[in-house]
Amino acid sequence: MPLTRKAYRAAILHSLADPAEVGVEASYEYFEDGLLVIENGRISALGHASDLLPRLPADIDITHYQDALITPGLIDTHIHLPQTGMVGAYGEQLLDWLNTYTFPCESQFADKAHAEEVADIFIKELLRNGTTTALVFGSVHPQSVNAFFEAAEKLDLRMIAGKVMMDRNAPDYLTDTAESSYQQSKALIERWHGKGRLHYAVTPRFAPTSTPEQLALAGQLLGEYPDLYMQTHISENKQEIEWVKALFPERDGYLDVYDHYKLLGERSVFAHGVHLCDEECARLAETGSAVAFCPTSNLFLGSGLFNLPMAEKHKLNVGLGTDIGGGTSFSLLQTLNEAYKVMQLQGARLSPFKSLYLATLGGARALRLEDRIGTLQPGTDADFIVLDYNATPLLSYRLKQANNIAETLFVLMTLGDDRTVLQTYAAGNRVHQR
């Protein structure tokens, strides 16, 4: 295979560390006139254009962007493929919303053609919004995961997904059994896990919809395949928490249910965590587990406000999630807009560099993929996006008033959306062009 080498010149910004741990100044690297060099799907060099240009071969293809910012591809640590068709459904909180909208919508994924159609729309939406990696819930049907992975594989995307395991407290047309969920998950793992840039996540929907037998088998799968992911929901809604206590009276609380069935670990991601206590945060951090912060859905479903400072205190890995379809936008820029407001309501600040971290390197760390994605460090996968400063008339005008990269970044995160993403690259290939 011939060596393919390309370079991209623009303002370039990426996270190096969590600002909560190293301070803002040490947390990022910014090149006002930067150059990113890609070889065979990986980043081979990053630096000031003036330093790198003289060292490059004369015939290298250089794309020069004016009024644009290159950042790592964005990482969505919690999203539901089968809920694409019900985004923005009116008027319910979590449990009623599941029964009224979610379960009927997910039932359509028994049909392979429907699953393939939605997988195509879903991936196009991710890429249009600059999301290059996502941790994805399928439906209870294996065909939902097959359709998603088939579409992702064609574009060589780094994606993680799993079939929902749900054997009680849901409509009969949408439940599996403990044994069938184990066998179907195992078949999907054998087919997809580690194929190209794809990974499998064991996916019990949440404690109330799984019997103890099913949760035990989910834990067994994690033991059988050591580098699998695990994704589920936790402490999103107060009614839900009370329900879990009633269903599992022998356990010490919601997190203890998952802990008992061996579902905590370095590749375990728990969505929401709005109502976690200090002890639960400490236990999640101790086991290397992560939480997906989903501000748009937490506001939309009236669930509550995630306590990011408490998570930081315990050095708990936190990623960002759009949580389509409880969330109302595929855009992680819009999700950060809401995250800022969630912090404001609690008297806390969310700096633009912490926001950048959450949407890139923080998500990569939550997924234990920081050696591959989430930064623009040489040696990592060439997953990056180009953000257009002139995407809308208001954005263009407002950014002309910005005095530094911190202000520019914050404006992109408050006024930006899918229109801001000019191009998306995955493994060095352009997979979206606005």
C-alpha positions, 0 to 999 in steps of 0.5 A, a space after each residue: 500500500 503506497 504511503 499517503 501523506 497529507 497536511 492541514 494548515 489552520 489554527 489548531 487546538 487540543 487538550 493535553 490534560 484535565 484543567 481541574 488537575 493541572 490548571 487551565 494554562 497547562 491543559 491545552 496546546 494552541 497553534 495560531 498558524 498550525 500544521 497537522 500532518 497525516 500519514 496512513 490514517 495517523 497523525 505524524 506531526 503537529 506544530 507551528 506551520 513555520 517550523 514544520 513546512 520547511 521539513 515537508 516534501 515539496 510535493 505534499 498535498 497541503 489544505 489551508 483553511 482560513 478563518 477556521 479551527 482544527 480540533 480533535 473529533 468530538 466524543 459522545 459517551 452516551 447516545 441511543 441509536 433507536 431513539 433517533 426518530 423520537 427526538 423532541 418528544 413532548 411532555 414526560 419525565 423519564 419513566 413515563 417517557 420510556 413507556 409512551 415514546 421510547 419502547 414503541 419507537 425501539 420496537 421498530 428495530 425488529 425490522 432489519 431494513 428499518 435498522 439499516 435506514 436509521 443507522 445510516 441517518 444516525 451516522 450521518 448526523 454524528 459526522 455532520 456534528 463533528 462526532 467521530 466516536 460514540 458509545 451507542 445503545 442499540 435496541 434489544 434486537 441484534 439487527 440494530 447493532 449489526 446495522 450500526 456496525 456495518 455502516 460504521 465499518 464502511 467509513 472506518 470509524 472508531 465506534 462502540 455499541 451494544 445490544 440492550 439487555 432487558 428481560 423485565 418491566 418492559 413491553 413483551 414485544 421488547 424483552 429478551 431473556 437472561 439466556 437469550 441476551 447472553 447468547 445474542 451478546 456473545 454472538 455480536 462480540 464474536 462478530 464485531 469486537 476488535 474488528 477494525 476500529 469497532 468495540 462491543 459494549 455489554 448493555 443492560 438498559 438499567 437495573 429495573 429492566 434486568 432480572 438478577 439473572 440477567 445482570 449476573 450474565 452481563 457480569 459474566 460476559 465482562 469476565 469472559 472478554 477482558 477488554 469489553 465495554 459496559 454501558 448502562 444508566 444510573 441515578 438519572 431520576 428520583 422516581 427511578 432511584 426509588 424503583 431500584 431500591 424497591 426491586 433490589 431491597 437487599 442492596 445498599 443502593 443503585 450503584 451497589 446493584 451494579 457493583 454486586 453483579 461485577 459491572 464496575 470497571 475501567 471500561 464501564 460508563 454509567 450515564 447521567 449520575 445526576 443524583 449520585 452521593 459522595 460515596 458512590 462517586 468515590 466507588 466509581 472512581 476507585 473502580 476506574 468507572 466513568 460517568 457520562 454527563 448528559 446536560 440536554 437530556 437532564 434538562 429536557 426530562 427534568 431529571 436534575 443537575 449533574 454535580 461536576 465539581 463533586 466528580 472532580 473532587 473524587 477524580 472520577 472520569 467524566 465524558 459528555 453525552 448527547 443522550 439522543 433521544 432524551 437529549 435534543 441535539 446531536 451537537 456536542 457544541 450545543 450540549 456544552 452550551 447546556 452544560 455551561 448553564 447546568 454549572 451556572 445554576 449550581 454556582 459553578 463555572 465551566 471554562 471553555 478549556 474544561 468544555 473542550 476537555 470533556 468533549 475530546 480527551 475527557 471522553 477518550 479517557 472515560 473510554 480508555 482510548 486516550 492513546 488513540 483518540 481525543 487529542 492531536 498527538 502524533 501517533 494517534 488516529 487522525 480523527 479531527 474536525 474543521 470548525 468554520 468561524 463564518 458558519 453563520 452571520 452572527 457567529 462571524 460577527 461575534 468572533 471578530 470581537 473575540 480577543 483570544 482563543 479562550 473567548 473564541 472557543 467559548 463563543 463556538 460552544 454557545 453559538 455553534 452547532 452542526 453548521 459550524 462543522 465544515 469537515 469531519 475526518 476519521 482515520 485521515 479520510 474526509 467523512 463529512 463535508 458541509 
